[in-house]
Amino acid sequence: MPNIQQILKEEISRLARKEIKVQMSGTMKQVAGYRKEIAALKREITALQRKIITLEKQEKRGREAKVEAAADGQVAVKGISGKRIASKRKALKLSAADFAKLVGASMQSVYFWEQGRTKPRATQLAKLHDLMTIGKREANRRLEEME
């Protein structure tokens, strides 16, 4: 009899394990899905944190550049580049010395602006904007008035 009791007990536990396995399979699939979701969210969080760090660095660099430019008395203005200054000077058929007189700067400054080594100061930007709108005759007239 103990043998039948042993066999019956083993069979009942086997059937119970089988039934538990069937019922738990759906739950285990959900748990695996949740783990995948959590891992994806963690990856997304780390990517966003990296992006925040890079954006903060870029913003900090931008602020530092603005502070340095303000300290130097230089202002970044759209449309005034070294190439544009050089082409306007050539269009007006002026020497660097004459162009410098009109702007109120040195000849060397004009060369450096054209090469992109330096940028005009705020006081000279207004004069440069004005010069960008005039023609040859007006430029020559202004030079004659200065002399």
C-alpha positions, 0 to 999 in steps of 0.5 A: 500500500505504501507504494500506491500512496507514494505513486498517487502523491507523485501523480497529484504533485505532477498534475499540480505542477503542470496546472500551475505551469499552465496558469503561470505561463501567461503571467510569465509572458507579461512579466517578460514584456514588462521587463523589456519595456522597462529596459527600453525606458531605461535606455531612453532615459539615458539617451535623453540625459546624454542629450540634456548634458550636451545641450547644457554644454552647448548653451554654456559655450554659447553664453561664454562666447557672448560674454567674451564678445561683449567684453571685447566690444565685438558684436556678431551681426548677420550679413557682415562677413569678411567676404562681404566686406572685401567684395564691397570694398572692391565694388566701390573700387576703394583701397583698404586705406580709403575704406578704413577712413570711411569706417573709422578704423585702421587699414590693418583692421580692414585686412583682418576683417576681410581675412576673418581673423577679427570682427568689427567692433560695435562702433564700426558695425553701424558704419559698415552697415551704412557703407554696404548700402552706398554706391561708388559716387557716394563713397567718393563724395564722403572721402572728399568731405573727409579730406 
